[in-house]
Amino acid sequence: MPVVSLTHTYVAGLQARPPSERIEVWDERTPGLCLRIGPNGNGAWSFRYRPKSGKGYQRITLGRLADLTLADARERAARHRVAVADGGDPQHELKARQSAAESVLTFDALAQRYLDEYAKPNKASWKNDEGYLKRPRTAWGKRAAASITRRDAILLLDGIKKTAPISANRCQTVLVTLFNWAVEDQHLEVNPIAGLKKRAKETAKDRVLTDAELRVLWHALGRMGTTRDVGDALRFLLLVGQRPGEVAGLVRAELHDLDRPEAARWEIPAARMKTRRVHAVPLAQKAVEILQGAIERRQADGDGQRVFASRFVARDSLARHSLSQAVRRVIAALELDGPDQEAVASLQAEPPTPHDFRRTVATGLGRLGIPREDRKAVLAHVEDDVHARHYDQYERLKEKRAALDAWANHVSAVVEACA
């Protein structure tokens, strides 16, 4: 263990001619400063000291030889000597800081716990929450969750608002839910954005397809070629009026009696329903035909689970946003000529979304004279009163079947009509 009055030249010589085994060289000018160099020429500076608490000798690493010059190492060692003289213990304090950092709940960890412990068990749309949390997790991920302030949230949400005002509101809604859950489960003391006004103004959506628009879209969706599954999923949505995410995630196990027209139905499990209740959707023959075509394609693919497949192998099912993207692409590609050019113009001027398809079904059922209670039953809109929640368990399957058969007949008449 040689003690040497280290110089820059001496240290450079050790690096140029690495020893056959690791050596330690101590600096004569700076007591406690040590340079360790291995056979590969890599080295590290350290400082050995004896704290006043009576412990034995302790050692703290100052840094790599590649990163610290001799002068830098001497300066750091000198600072530690002063701290030790004042009763400090640099190595113990470093470990304490590292331990505290490991125990701090970061925003990223909090977001993941929210998804795993709250959103996934309780929300059919938890993937939406996961999506809206991407921006906050990117911005705040490594920060302590308790350090996030109201101003942090405003800056983030206003940044999103510049290009996607509605997304800013949705992101805010998810953050409010996350922080409320964190307070309830005692991960945080307060919700930093409680009572924060929405960053963008929204108007209630009322877009409904006209019969002419429905006809144009129906035929366009049937010409989607390599993305036929997406087109069929959207056609199926136009027939059943369920939520786009529920249609996208449809699996074979949810379908029953497709070979019996009077009993064919889709049973959506509670875990995939916004209402957290099982929902039975009677299937008209036109809807069954779409499903059977998709199932035949899955059998050819060797897939016995999904109904509508994604183009991306890594996905288990069709993504909800794929439906929205497909609608935009199909409408943008429509040509402004022919007998339906007025409908094409209106579609391109005010493009509908997949959720507007659901509103179109609801409105269409009303136009056909379907009673309000039956329309609400088709859409799985639950009456929020004691009688509905606890006493009236009748699922109106017969009435729903009559309603959706009537709608399917109307759609058939519309799409087969000459413009």
C-alpha positions in Angstrom: 0.0 0.0 0.0 2.4 2.7 -1.2 2.0 6.3 0.0 3.1 8.7 -2.8 3.0 12.4 -3.4 0.7 12.0 -6.3 1.2 14.0 -9.5 -0.7 14.1 -12.7 2.2 12.5 -14.5 2.4 9.7 -12.0 -1.3 8.9 -12.3 -1.1 9.0 -16.1 1.8 6.6 -16.0 -0.2 4.1 -13.9 -3.0 4.2 -16.5 -0.6 3.7 -19.4 1.1 0.7 -17.7 -1.7 -1.1 -15.9 -0.6 -3.4 -13.0 -1.0 -7.1 -13.2 -3.5 -7.0 -10.3 -5.4 -4.3 -8.6 -3.3 -1.8 -6.6 -4.0 1.0 -4.1 -2.0 4.2 -4.0 -2.4 6.7 -1.2 -1.8 10.4 -1.6 0.9 11.7 0.8 -0.4 15.3 0.5 -4.1 14.5 1.2 -4.5 11.9 4.1 -7.2 9.4 3.3 -7.2 9.9 -0.4 -6.8 6.7 -2.3 -6.5 5.7 -5.9 -7.4 2.1 -6.9 -6.4 0.9 -10.4 -7.1 -2.5 -11.9 -5.4 -4.6 -14.6 -7.6 -3.0 -17.3 -6.4 0.5 -16.4 -9.7 1.6 -15.0 -9.5 3.4 -11.6 -11.5 5.1 -9.0 -10.8 7.6 -6.3 -12.0 7.0 -2.7 -11.6 8.7 0.7 -11.0 6.7 3.9 -11.8 8.3 7.3 -12.7 7.5 10.8 -15.9 9.1 12.1 -16.1 10.7 15.5 -18.9 8.4 16.5 -16.3 5.7 17.2 -17.0 3.4 14.3 -14.1 1.8 12.5 -12.6 3.2 9.3 -15.2 4.0 6.6 -14.6 4.5 2.9 -16.6 6.6 0.4 -16.1 6.6 -3.3 -15.4 10.0 -4.8 -15.7 9.1 -8.5 -14.0 7.3 -11.5 -10.5 8.2 -12.5 -11.8 8.9 -16.0 -14.1 11.5 -14.6 -12.0 13.2 -11.9 -8.6 14.7 -12.1 -6.2 14.5 -9.2 -7.0 18.1 -8.3 -10.8 17.3 -8.3 -10.2 14.2 -6.1 -8.1 16.2 -3.6 -10.9 18.9 -3.4 -13.6 16.4 -2.7 -11.5 14.6 -0.1 -10.8 17.9 1.6 -14.5 18.7 1.8 -15.2 15.3 3.4 -12.3 15.8 5.9 -14.0 19.1 7.0 -17.4 17.3 7.3 -15.8 14.5 9.4 -14.1 17.0 11.7 -17.5 18.6 12.3 -18.9 15.2 13.4 -20.2 14.0 10.0 -20.2 10.6 8.5 -20.2 11.0 4.7 -20.7 7.3 3.8 -23.6 6.8 6.3 -25.2 10.0 5.1 -24.9 8.8 1.4 -26.6 5.5 2.2 -29.4 7.3 4.1 -30.0 9.6 1.1 -30.1 6.6 -1.3 -32.5 4.7 1.0 -34.7 7.8 1.2 -34.7 8.2 -2.6 -35.7 4.5 -3.0 -38.6 4.9 -0.6 -40.0 8.0 -2.3 -43.1 7.3 -4.3 -42.5 8.7 -7.7 -45.4 9.8 -9.9 -44.6 7.0 -12.4 -44.9 4.4 -9.6 -48.1 6.1 -8.3 -49.6 6.0 -11.8 -48.8 2.3 -12.2 -50.4 1.5 -8.8 -53.5 3.5 -9.8 -53.8 1.5 -13.0 -53.2 -1.9 -11.3 -55.1 -1.4 -8.1 -58.0 0.9 -9.2 -58.5 1.4 -12.9 -58.1 -2.2 -14.1 -60.4 -3.8 -11.5 -63.0 -1.0 -11.7 -63.0 0.6 -15.1 -63.8 -1.2 -18.4 -62.1 1.8 -20.1 -58.9 1.5 -18.1 -56.8 1.5 -21.3 -58.0 5.0 -22.0 -56.7 6.0 -18.5 -53.4 4.4 -19.4 -53.2 6.4 -22.6 -54.1 9.7 -21.1 -51.4 9.2 -18.4 -48.6 8.8 -20.9 -47.9 12.6 -21.1 -48.0 13.1 -17.3 -45.7 10.1 -16.8 -43.3 11.4 -19.3 -43.2 14.8 -17.7 -43.2 13.9 -14.1 -42.3 10.2 -14.0 -39.2 10.4 -11.8 -40.4 13.1 -9.5 -41.9 12.5 -6.1 -45.6 12.2 -6.5 -46.1 14.6 -3.5 -44.0 17.2 -5.2 -46.5 17.7 -8.1 -48.1 21.1 -7.8 -51.2 22.8 -9.3 -48.9 24.9 -11.4 -47.2 21.8 -12.8 -50.6 20.4 -13.8 -51.7 23.7 -15.4 -48.5 23.9 -17.5 -48.9 20.3 -18.7 -52.6 20.5 -19.5 -52.2 23.9 -21.2 -49.5 22.4 -23.4 -51.8 19.6 -24.4 -54.6 22.0 -25.0 -52.6 23.8 -27.7 -53.0 20.9 -30.1 -55.7 18.7 -28.5 -58.2 20.7 -26.3 -60.5 17.7 -25.7 -57.6 15.5 -24.8 -56.4 18.1 -22.2 -59.8 17.8 -20.5 -59.7 14.0 -20.6 -56.2 13.9 -19.2 -57.3 16.3 -16.4 -60.3 14.0 -15.6 -58.0 11.0 -15.3 -55.5 12.9 -13.1 -58.3 14.1 -10.8 -59.4 10.5 -10.4 -55.8 9.3 -9.8 -55.1 12.0 -7.2 -58.4 11.4 -5.4 -57.7 7.7 -5.3 -54.1 8.4 -4.0 -55.5 10.6 -1.2 -58.2 8.0 -0.3 -55.5 5.2 -0.1 -53.2 7.6 1.9 -50.5 7.7 -0.7 -50.8 11.5 -0.8 -52.0 14.1 1.6 -53.9 16.3 -0.9 -55.1 16.3 -4.5 -53.1 19.2 -6.0 -55.7 19.8 -8.8 -58.9 19.5 -6.8 -61.5 22.1 -8.1 -59.3 23.0 -11.1 -61.5 24.2 -14.0 -61.3 22.3 -17.2 -58.7 23.8 -19.5 -60.9 23.8 -22.6 -64.5 24.5 -23.3 -66.6 21.6 -24.7 -70.0 21.5 -26.4 -72.3 18.6 -26.2 -71.9 16.3 -29.2 -75.1 15.7 -31.3 -73.7 14.3 -34.6 -76.1 11.8 -36.1 -75.7 10.2 -39.5 -78.5 10.8 -42.0 -79.7 7.9 -44.0 -77.7 9.1 -47.0 -74.5 9.4 -45.0 -75.1 5.9 -43.5 -75.5 4.4 -47.0 -72.3 6.1 -48.2 -70.3 5.0 -45.2 -71.7 1.5 -45.2 -70.5 0.9 -48.8 -67.2 2.6 -48.2 -66.5 0.4 -45.1 -67.1 -2.6 -47.2 -64.3 -1.7 -49.6 -61.5 -1.5 -47.0 -59.5 -4.5 -48.4 -56.5 -5.3 -46.2 -58.2 -3.6 -43.2 -61.5 -5.5 -43.7 -61.8 -6.4 -40.0 -61.8 -2.7 -39.1 -64.5 -2.0 -41.7 -66.6 -5.0 -40.5 -66.2 -3.9 -36.9 -67.5 -0.4 -37.8 -70.4 -1.9 -39.8 -71.2 -4.2 -36.8 -71.1 -1.1 -34.5 -73.7 0.6 -36.8 -76.0 -2.3 -36.3 -75.7 -2.9 -32.5 -75.0 0.6 -31.2 -72.6 -0.5 -28.4 -69.6 1.4 -27.3 -66.7 1.3 -29.8 -64.3 -0.2 -27.2 -66.7 -3.0 -26.5 -66.9 -3.9 -30.2 -63.2 -3.7 -30.7 -62.5 -6.1 -27.8 -65.1 -8.7 -28.9 -64.0 -12.3 -28.4 -65.5 -15.6 -29.5 -66.4 -16.7 -26.0 -68.9 -13.7 -25.7 -71.0 -14.9 -28.7 -73.8 -17.4 -28.2 -76.2 -19.3 -30.5 -75.2 -17.7 -33.8 -76.8 -20.6 -35.6 -80.2 -19.8 -34.0 -81.7 -16.6 -35.3 -84.2 -16.4 -32.5 -81.5 -16.7 -29.8 -78.3 -15.3 -31.3 -76.7 -12.9 -28.8 -73.6 -11.2 -27.6 -73.0 -11.3 -23.9 -70.6 -8.6 -22.8 -69.0 -9.5 -19.4 -69.2 -7.0 -16.6 -65.5 -6.4 -16.6 -65.8 -4.9 -20.1 -68.8 -2.8 -19.4 -68.8 0.8 -18.2 -71.8 0.0 -16.0 -69.9 -3.1 -14.5 -73.0 -5.2 -15.3 -73.3 -8.1 -17.8 -75.0 -6.8 -20.9 -76.8 -9.1 -23.4 -77.1 -7.8 -27.0 -79.5 -9.7 -29.3 -78.0 -10.1 -32.8 -80.0 -9.5 -36.0 -79.2 -11.7 -38.9 -77.3 -9.0 -40.7 -75.0 -8.6 -37.6 -74.6 -12.4 -37.4 -73.4 -12.5 -41.0 -70.7 -9.9 -40.3 -69.5 -11.9 -37.3 -69.5 -15.2 -39.2 -67.4 -13.7 -41.9 -64.9 -12.4 -39.4 -64.8 -15.7 -37.5 -64.0 -17.6 -40.7 -61.1 -15.3 -41.3 -59.8 -16.0 -37.7 -60.1 -19.7 -38.2 -58.0 -19.4 -41.4 -55.5 -17.4 -39.2 -55.5 -20.1 -36.6 -57.0 -17.7 -34.1 -59.7 -19.2 -32.0 -60.3 -16.2 -29.7 -60.6 -12.9 -31.4 -63.4 -11.8 -33.8 -62.0 -8.6 -35.3 -58.2 -8.8 -35.7 -55.6 -6.1 -35.5 -53.0 -5.7 -38.2 -50.4 -5.6 -35.5 -49.3 -9.0 -34.3 -48.4 -7.8 -30.9 -52.0 -6.8 -30.1 -54.5 -9.3 -28.7 -57.5 -7.5 -30.1 -58.4 -4.5 -32.3 -57.5 -1.2 -30.8 -60.3 1.3 -30.0 -58.4 4.1 -31.8 -58.1 2.0 -34.9 -61.8 2.5 -35.4 -61.5 6.3 -35.2 -58.5 6.4 -37.5 -60.3 4.2 -40.1 -63.4 6.4 -40.1 -61.2 9.5 -40.8 -59.3 7.7 -43.6 -62.4 6.3 -45.3 -64.2 9.7 -45.3 -61.2 11.6 -46.5 -60.9 9.1 -49.5 -64.5 9.6 -50.6 -65.0 11.3 -54.0 -67.3 14.2 -54.5 -69.2 12.9 -57.4 -72.2 10.7 -58.2 -75.7 10.8 -56.7 -74.5 10.8 -53.1 -72.1 13.7 -53.4 -74.2 15.8 -51.0 -73.8 13.2 -48.3 -70.1 12.9 -49.1 -69.8 16.7 -48.7 -71.5 16.7 -45.3 -69.4 13.7 -44.1 -66.2 15.5 -45.0 -67.4 18.8 -43.6 -68.3 17.3 -40.3 -66.7 13.9 -40.0 -68.4 11.6 -37.5 -66.7 9.4 -34.9 -67.4 5.8 -34.0 -69.3 7.1 -30.9 -71.5 9.0 -33.3 -72.4 5.7 -34.8 -73.8 4.7 -31.4 -75.8 7.9 -31.2 -77.1 7.3 -34.7 -78.4 3.9 -33.6 -80.1 5.4 -30.5 -81.7 8.2 -32.6 -82.7 5.8 -35.3 -84.5 3.5 -32.8 -86.4 6.6 -31.6 -87.4 7.4 -35.2 -88.7 3.8 -35.6 -91.0 4.3 -32.6 -89.0 2.1 -30.2 -90.0 3.0 -26.6 -87.4 4.9 -24.6 -87.0 2.2 -22.0 -86.1 -0.3 -24.7 -83.7 2.1 -26.4 -81.9 2.6 -23.1 -81.8 -1.1 -22.5 -80.1 -1.6 -25.9 -77.5 1.0 -25.1 -77.0 -0.4 -21.5 -78.0 2.9 -20.0 -78.9 2.1 -16.4 -81.6 3.9 -14.5 -79.9 5.2 -11.4 -82.5 4.7 -8.7 -83.2 2.1 -6.0 -85.9 0.3 -8.0 -83.6 -0.2 -11.0 -80.5 -1.0 -9.1 -82.0 -3.5 -6.6 -85.4 -4.7 -7.7 -86.0 -4.5 -11.4 -83.7 -7.3 -12.8 -85.6 -7.8 -16.0 -83.1 -7.4 -18.9 -85.6 -6.8 -21.6 -84.0 -9.3 -24.0 -87.2 -9.8 -26.0 -87.7 -6.0 -26.4 -84.1 -5.4 -27.3 -84.2 -8.1 -30.0 -87.3 -6.5 -31.5 -85.6 -3.1 -31.5 -82.4 -4.2 -33.1 -84.2 -6.4 -35.7 -86.2 -3.3 -36.6 -83.0 -1.2 -36.9 -81.2 -3.9 -38.9 -84.1 -4.0 -41.4 -84.0 -0.2 -41.7 -80.2 -0.2 -42.3 -80.7 -2.9 -45.0 -83.4 -0.8 -46.7 -81.2 2.2 -46.6 -78.0 0.7 -47.9 -79.8 -1.3 -50.6 -81.8 1.7 -51.9 -80.8 3.5 -55.1 -79.7 7.0 -54.4 
